[in-house]
Amino acid sequence: MTDADPLVEAWSAAQVEVMHGLRDWVVAFEALNQHLATWMRLPASDATALGQIVWAAEAGTPLSPAQLARQIGMTTGATTILLNRLESAGHLVRSRESADRRRVTLRPVPASREHARRFLVAAGAEIADVLRTTSPAELRTVAAFLGRITGAAADADRRLGAGEKL
């Protein structure tokens, strides 16, 4: 960690452009999530969680409640309340699939999974097109950069969460 003040640092035009691009991506992604929430008739936080659960199920790596809490930036207690709402509304099931019966796995119910998938296919068409038309080398570069910047943000979050005085 450096003692640089990001508000007075002399950033290059390219660095400013990247930071604005990251901000714009977050704003655009949140707008798409609002559309998903409307499509699913859910509060935004519930749609975010259900979207993560569906993505994980599609990838064959279902989430635990603790993993979901980390991914959506909520406490485990708040995530439990959210999961109770989604389960009561018939959007997901909790199961104990592993040999360790204490481990809970989250899975979307088939109807909710398919409803969310229809939205994601339609909403992701332009994003999929950009990914398909970007060279593997550029994708590797972007992925490496995003990994480093996300890691830096996570490090700052851990440091601040550990009670560092400001």
PyRosetta script that sets phi, psi and omega in degrees:
from pyrosetta import init, pose_from_sequence

init()
pose = pose_from_sequence("MTDADPLVEAWSAAQVEVMHGLRDWVVAFEALNQHLATWMRLPASDATALGQIVWAAEAGTPLSPAQLARQIGMTTGATTILLNRLESAGHLVRSRESADRRRVTLRPVPASREHARRFLVAAGAEIADVLRTTSPAELRTVAAFLGRITGAAADADRRLGAGEKL")
pose.set_psi(1, 137.2)
pose.set_omega(1, 178.0)
pose.set_phi(2, -105.5)
pose.set_psi(2, 168.7)
pose.set_omega(2, 179.1)
pose.set_phi(3, -95.7)
pose.set_psi(3, 16.8)
pose.set_omega(3, -178.8)
pose.set_phi(4, -64.8)
pose.set_psi(4, 141.8)
pose.set_omega(4, 175.3)
pose.set_phi(5, -95.2)
pose.set_psi(5, 107.9)
pose.set_omega(5, -175.2)
pose.set_phi(6, -62.7)
pose.set_psi(6, -18.9)
pose.set_omega(6, -179.6)
pose.set_phi(7, -80.8)
pose.set_psi(7, -19.5)
pose.set_omega(7, -179.6)
pose.set_phi(8, -118.1)
pose.set_psi(8, -2.4)
pose.set_omega(8, 177.8)
pose.set_phi(9, -58.5)
pose.set_psi(9, 143.7)
pose.set_omega(9, 177.2)
pose.set_phi(10, -85.4)
pose.set_psi(10, 86.0)
pose.set_omega(10, -178.0)
pose.set_phi(11, -78.7)
pose.set_psi(11, 146.4)
pose.set_omega(11, 175.1)
pose.set_phi(12, -75.1)
pose.set_psi(12, 162.8)
pose.set_omega(12, 177.9)
pose.set_phi(13, -59.7)
pose.set_psi(13, -38.4)
pose.set_omega(13, 179.7)
pose.set_phi(14, -66.0)
pose.set_psi(14, -40.0)
pose.set_omega(14, 178.9)
pose.set_phi(15, -65.2)
pose.set_psi(15, -42.3)
pose.set_omega(15, 177.9)
pose.set_phi(16, -63.8)
pose.set_psi(16, -42.2)
pose.set_omega(16, 179.2)
pose.set_phi(17, -60.5)
pose.set_psi(17, -41.6)
pose.set_omega(17, 178.7)
pose.set_phi(18, -64.8)
pose.set_psi(18, -46.1)
pose.set_omega(18, 179.9)
pose.set_phi(19, -62.5)
pose.set_psi(19, -40.3)
pose.set_omega(19, 176.8)
pose.set_phi(20, -66.0)
pose.set_psi(20, -38.2)
pose.set_omega(20, 177.8)
pose.set_phi(21, -63.6)
pose.set_psi(21, -41.7)
pose.set_omega(21, 177.3)
pose.set_phi(22, -63.7)
pose.set_psi(22, -42.9)
pose.set_omega(22, 177.7)
pose.set_phi(23, -61.5)
pose.set_psi(23, -44.9)
pose.set_omega(23, -179.2)
pose.set_phi(24, -63.9)
pose.set_psi(24, -36.8)
pose.set_omega(24, 176.8)
pose.set_phi(25, -62.7)
pose.set_psi(25, -44.6)
pose.set_omega(25, 179.6)
pose.set_phi(26, -60.2)
pose.set_psi(26, -44.7)
pose.set_omega(26, -179.8)
pose.set_phi(27, -63.2)
pose.set_psi(27, -45.7)
pose.set_omega(27, -179.6)
pose.set_phi(28, -65.1)
pose.set_psi(28, -41.2)
pose.set_omega(28, 179.2)
pose.set_phi(29, -63.8)
pose.set_psi(29, -41.7)
pose.set_omega(29, 177.4)
pose.set_phi(30, -63.9)
pose.set_psi(30, -36.6)
pose.set_omega(30, 176.9)
pose.set_phi(31, -64.0)
pose.set_psi(31, -42.6)
pose.set_omega(31, 176.7)
pose.set_phi(32, -63.0)
pose.set_psi(32, -38.5)
pose.set_omega(32, 178.3)
pose.set_phi(33, -64.7)
pose.set_psi(33, -35.4)
pose.set_omega(33, 176.1)
pose.set_phi(34, -63.5)
pose.set_psi(34, -39.3)
pose.set_omega(34, 176.5)
pose.set_phi(35, -63.9)
pose.set_psi(35, -41.5)
pose.set_omega(35, 176.6)
pose.set_phi(36, -60.5)
pose.set_psi(36, -44.2)
pose.set_omega(36, 179.4)
pose.set_phi(37, -59.0)
pose.set_psi(37, -44.0)
pose.set_omega(37, 177.9)
pose.set_phi(38, -63.6)
pose.set_psi(38, -45.8)
pose.set_omega(38, -179.9)
pose.set_phi(39, -58.6)
pose.set_psi(39, -42.3)
pose.set_omega(39, -177.2)
pose.set_phi(40, -87.4)
pose.set_psi(40, -6.2)
pose.set_omega(40, -176.4)
pose.set_phi(41, 57.3)
pose.set_psi(41, 50.3)
pose.set_omega(41, -178.3)
pose.set_phi(42, -130.6)
pose.set_psi(42, 156.7)
pose.set_omega(42, 168.6)
pose.set_phi(43, -61.9)
pose.set_psi(43, 154.5)
pose.set_omega(43, -176.2)
pose.set_phi(44, -56.6)
pose.set_psi(44, -41.9)
pose.set_omega(44, -179.0)
pose.set_phi(45, -64.5)
pose.set_psi(45, -38.0)
pose.set_omega(45, 178.4)
pose.set_phi(46, -68.2)
pose.set_psi(46, -39.4)
pose.set_omega(46, 178.2)
pose.set_phi(47, -65.4)
pose.set_psi(47, -40.0)
pose.set_omega(47, 176.9)
pose.set_phi(48, -58.6)
pose.set_psi(48, -48.5)
pose.set_omega(48, -179.1)
pose.set_phi(49, -63.2)
pose.set_psi(49, -47.1)
pose.set_omega(49, -179.2)
pose.set_phi(50, -62.8)
pose.set_psi(50, -39.2)
pose.set_omega(50, 176.7)
pose.set_phi(51, -59.4)
pose.set_psi(51, -43.4)
pose.set_omega(51, 178.0)
pose.set_phi(52, -64.8)
pose.set_psi(52, -39.5)
pose.set_omega(52, 179.5)
pose.set_phi(53, -65.6)
pose.set_psi(53, -41.7)
pose.set_omega(53, 178.8)
pose.set_phi(54, -65.8)
pose.set_psi(54, -46.9)
pose.set_omega(54, 179.4)
pose.set_phi(55, -56.8)
pose.set_psi(55, -45.6)
pose.set_omega(55, -179.2)
pose.set_phi(56, -63.4)
pose.set_psi(56, -42.2)
pose.set_omega(56, 179.0)
pose.set_phi(57, -64.2)
pose.set_psi(57, -41.4)
pose.set_omega(57, 178.6)
pose.set_phi(58, -61.8)
pose.set_psi(58, -34.8)
pose.set_omega(58, -179.3)
pose.set_phi(59, -82.0)
pose.set_psi(59, -5.6)
pose.set_omega(59, -178.8)
pose.set_phi(60, 76.9)
pose.set_psi(60, 18.4)
pose.set_omega(60, 179.4)
pose.set_phi(61, -128.6)
pose.set_psi(61, 72.2)
pose.set_omega(61, -177.0)
pose.set_phi(62, -58.2)
pose.set_psi(62, 149.4)
pose.set_omega(62, -176.1)
pose.set_phi(63, -89.0)
pose.set_psi(63, 154.9)
pose.set_omega(63, 166.4)
pose.set_phi(64, -93.8)
pose.set_psi(64, 163.9)
pose.set_omega(64, 176.6)
pose.set_phi(65, -58.3)
pose.set_psi(65, -38.3)
pose.set_omega(65, 179.8)
pose.set_phi(66, -66.0)
pose.set_psi(66, -41.2)
pose.set_omega(66, 177.1)
pose.set_phi(67, -62.7)
pose.set_psi(67, -43.1)
pose.set_omega(67, 179.1)
pose.set_phi(68, -61.2)
pose.set_psi(68, -44.6)
pose.set_omega(68, -179.9)
pose.set_phi(69, -55.9)
pose.set_psi(69, -44.5)
pose.set_omega(69, 178.2)
pose.set_phi(70, -63.5)
pose.set_psi(70, -42.6)
pose.set_omega(70, -176.3)
pose.set_phi(71, -67.8)
pose.set_psi(71, -32.2)
pose.set_omega(71, -177.5)
pose.set_phi(72, -101.7)
pose.set_psi(72, 0.9)
pose.set_omega(72, 175.0)
pose.set_phi(73, 70.2)
pose.set_psi(73, 35.5)
pose.set_omega(73, 178.1)
pose.set_phi(74, -118.8)
pose.set_psi(74, 159.5)
pose.set_omega(74, 174.4)
pose.set_phi(75, -69.7)
pose.set_psi(75, 161.0)
pose.set_omega(75, 178.3)
pose.set_phi(76, -65.2)
pose.set_psi(76, -34.4)
pose.set_omega(76, 178.0)
pose.set_phi(77, -64.4)
pose.set_psi(77, -46.0)
pose.set_omega(77, 178.3)
pose.set_phi(78, -65.8)
pose.set_psi(78, -36.3)
pose.set_omega(78, 178.4)
pose.set_phi(79, -65.7)
pose.set_psi(79, -38.8)
pose.set_omega(79, 177.4)
pose.set_phi(80, -60.3)
pose.set_psi(80, -43.7)
pose.set_omega(80, 178.6)
pose.set_phi(81, -62.8)
pose.set_psi(81, -43.9)
pose.set_omega(81, 178.0)
pose.set_phi(82, -61.3)
pose.set_psi(82, -45.2)
pose.set_omega(82, 179.8)
pose.set_phi(83, -64.4)
pose.set_psi(83, -36.1)
pose.set_omega(83, 176.1)
pose.set_phi(84, -60.3)
pose.set_psi(84, -41.9)
pose.set_omega(84, 178.6)
pose.set_phi(85, -63.5)
pose.set_psi(85, -46.6)
pose.set_omega(85, -178.7)
pose.set_phi(86, -64.9)
pose.set_psi(86, -38.3)
pose.set_omega(86, 178.8)
pose.set_phi(87, -69.0)
pose.set_psi(87, -43.2)
pose.set_omega(87, 178.8)
pose.set_phi(88, -63.4)
pose.set_psi(88, -33.2)
pose.set_omega(88, 179.4)
pose.set_phi(89, -81.2)
pose.set_psi(89, -1.9)
pose.set_omega(89, 176.9)
pose.set_phi(90, 82.3)
pose.set_psi(90, 22.7)
pose.set_omega(90, -178.7)
pose.set_phi(91, -93.6)
pose.set_psi(91, -22.0)
pose.set_omega(91, -177.3)
pose.set_phi(92, -149.2)
pose.set_psi(92, 163.8)
pose.set_omega(92, 173.0)
pose.set_phi(93, -128.6)
pose.set_psi(93, 147.8)
pose.set_omega(93, 173.0)
pose.set_phi(94, -103.9)
pose.set_psi(94, 133.5)
pose.set_omega(94, 179.8)
pose.set_phi(95, -136.3)
pose.set_psi(95, 163.1)
pose.set_omega(95, 177.1)
pose.set_phi(96, -117.5)
pose.set_psi(96, 93.3)
pose.set_omega(96, -171.2)
pose.set_phi(97, -99.7)
pose.set_psi(97, -22.5)
pose.set_omega(97, -174.1)
pose.set_phi(98, -88.0)
pose.set_psi(98, 171.4)
pose.set_omega(98, 177.3)
pose.set_phi(99, -61.6)
pose.set_psi(99, -31.1)
pose.set_omega(99, 176.0)
pose.set_phi(100, -83.8)
pose.set_psi(100, 99.0)
pose.set_omega(100, -174.0)
pose.set_phi(101, -65.8)
pose.set_psi(101, -8.6)
pose.set_omega(101, 177.4)
pose.set_phi(102, -79.1)
pose.set_psi(102, -22.1)
pose.set_omega(102, -177.0)
pose.set_phi(103, -78.7)
pose.set_psi(103, 120.5)
pose.set_omega(103, 179.9)
pose.set_phi(104, -97.4)
pose.set_psi(104, 136.3)
pose.set_omega(104, 177.9)
pose.set_phi(105, -114.2)
pose.set_psi(105, 138.2)
pose.set_omega(105, 179.6)
pose.set_phi(106, -101.4)
pose.set_psi(106, 129.5)
pose.set_omega(106, 178.0)
pose.set_phi(107, -135.0)
pose.set_psi(107, 137.7)
pose.set_omega(107, 175.4)
pose.set_phi(108, -73.8)
pose.set_psi(108, 147.2)
pose.set_omega(108, 173.5)
pose.set_phi(109, -71.4)
pose.set_psi(109, 152.3)
pose.set_omega(109, -174.7)
pose.set_phi(110, -53.4)
pose.set_psi(110, -42.4)
pose.set_omega(110, -177.3)
pose.set_phi(111, -65.3)
pose.set_psi(111, -43.3)
pose.set_omega(111, 179.0)
pose.set_phi(112, -68.6)
pose.set_psi(112, -38.8)
pose.set_omega(112, 178.2)
pose.set_phi(113, -60.3)
pose.set_psi(113, -46.9)
pose.set_omega(113, -178.9)
pose.set_phi(114, -67.1)
pose.set_psi(114, -39.7)
pose.set_omega(114, 179.0)
pose.set_phi(115, -62.8)
pose.set_psi(115, -45.4)
pose.set_omega(115, 178.4)
pose.set_phi(116, -66.5)
pose.set_psi(116, -40.2)
pose.set_omega(116, 179.0)
pose.set_phi(117, -60.9)
pose.set_psi(117, -40.9)
pose.set_omega(117, 178.6)
pose.set_phi(118, -59.7)
pose.set_psi(118, -42.0)
pose.set_omega(118, 177.8)
pose.set_phi(119, -65.0)
pose.set_psi(119, -47.8)
pose.set_omega(119, -176.2)
pose.set_phi(120, -62.6)
pose.set_psi(120, -37.0)
pose.set_omega(120, 177.4)
pose.set_phi(121, -64.3)
pose.set_psi(121, -46.2)
pose.set_omega(121, -178.8)
pose.set_phi(122, -69.9)
pose.set_psi(122, -44.4)
pose.set_omega(122, -176.0)
pose.set_phi(123, -73.5)
pose.set_psi(123, -25.5)
pose.set_omega(123, -175.6)
pose.set_phi(124, -94.3)
pose.set_psi(124, 6.9)
pose.set_omega(124, -175.7)
pose.set_phi(125, -59.0)
pose.set_psi(125, -47.3)
pose.set_omega(125, -178.6)
pose.set_phi(126, -68.0)
pose.set_psi(126, -38.9)
pose.set_omega(126, 178.9)
pose.set_phi(127, -65.9)
pose.set_psi(127, -43.4)
pose.set_omega(127, 178.2)
pose.set_phi(128, -61.1)
pose.set_psi(128, -38.0)
pose.set_omega(128, 179.0)
pose.set_phi(129, -63.1)
pose.set_psi(129, -42.9)
pose.set_omega(129, 178.2)
pose.set_phi(130, -63.1)
pose.set_psi(130, -43.8)
pose.set_omega(130, 179.5)
pose.set_phi(131, -63.0)
pose.set_psi(131, -41.6)
pose.set_omega(131, -179.9)
pose.set_phi(132, -65.7)
pose.set_psi(132, -31.4)
pose.set_omega(132, -175.2)
pose.set_phi(133, -98.8)
pose.set_psi(133, 7.0)
pose.set_omega(133, 177.1)
pose.set_phi(134, -96.7)
pose.set_psi(134, 136.7)
pose.set_omega(134, -176.9)
pose.set_phi(135, -66.0)
pose.set_psi(135, 150.3)
pose.set_omega(135, 177.0)
pose.set_phi(136, -56.5)
pose.set_psi(136, -36.7)
pose.set_omega(136, 179.8)
pose.set_phi(137, -64.9)
pose.set_psi(137, -43.6)
pose.set_omega(137, 179.0)
pose.set_phi(138, -66.2)
pose.set_psi(138, -40.3)
pose.set_omega(138, 177.5)
pose.set_phi(139, -61.0)
pose.set_psi(139, -41.9)
pose.set_omega(139, 178.2)
pose.set_phi(140, -62.8)
pose.set_psi(140, -40.8)
pose.set_omega(140, 179.2)
pose.set_phi(141, -63.9)
pose.set_psi(141, -47.2)
pose.set_omega(141, -179.7)
pose.set_phi(142, -64.0)
pose.set_psi(142, -43.8)
pose.set_omega(142, 179.9)
pose.set_phi(143, -61.7)
pose.set_psi(143, -40.9)
pose.set_omega(143, 179.0)
pose.set_phi(144, -64.5)
pose.set_psi(144, -44.7)
pose.set_omega(144, 178.7)
pose.set_phi(145, -62.8)
pose.set_psi(145, -47.2)
pose.set_omega(145, 179.8)
pose.set_phi(146, -61.4)
pose.set_psi(146, -37.5)
pose.set_omega(146, 176.0)
pose.set_phi(147, -61.0)
pose.set_psi(147, -43.3)
pose.set_omega(147, 180.0)
pose.set_phi(148, -68.4)
pose.set_psi(148, -43.9)
pose.set_omega(148, -176.9)
pose.set_phi(149, -71.3)
pose.set_psi(149, -35.9)
pose.set_omega(149, 176.0)
pose.set_phi(150, -66.7)
pose.set_psi(150, -40.6)
pose.set_omega(150, 176.6)
pose.set_phi(151, -61.5)
pose.set_psi(151, -41.0)
pose.set_omega(151, 178.2)
pose.set_phi(152, -63.9)
pose.set_psi(152, -42.5)
pose.set_omega(152, 178.0)
pose.set_phi(153, -64.6)
pose.set_psi(153, -40.9)
pose.set_omega(153, 178.5)
pose.set_phi(154, -64.9)
pose.set_psi(154, -39.3)
pose.set_omega(154, 177.2)
pose.set_phi(155, -62.2)
pose.set_psi(155, -44.0)
pose.set_omega(155, 178.3)
pose.set_phi(156, -63.0)
pose.set_psi(156, -40.5)
pose.set_omega(156, 178.7)
pose.set_phi(157, -62.2)
pose.set_psi(157, -45.3)
pose.set_omega(157, 178.7)
pose.set_phi(158, -62.8)
pose.set_psi(158, -43.5)
pose.set_omega(158, -179.9)
pose.set_phi(159, -61.4)
pose.set_psi(159, -46.6)
pose.set_omega(159, 179.8)
pose.set_phi(160, -69.3)
pose.set_psi(160, -37.1)
pose.set_omega(160, 178.0)
pose.set_phi(161, -67.2)
pose.set_psi(161, -23.2)
pose.set_omega(161, 178.8)
pose.set_phi(162, -80.0)
pose.set_psi(162, 2.9)
pose.set_omega(162, 174.6)
pose.set_phi(163, 91.5)
pose.set_psi(163, 20.4)
pose.set_omega(163, 178.3)
pose.set_phi(164, -60.4)
pose.set_psi(164, 133.5)
pose.set_omega(164, 178.8)
pose.set_phi(165, -72.7)
pose.set_psi(165, 139.5)
pose.set_omega(165, 178.3)
pose.set_phi(166, -92.3)
pose.dump_pdb("model.pdb")
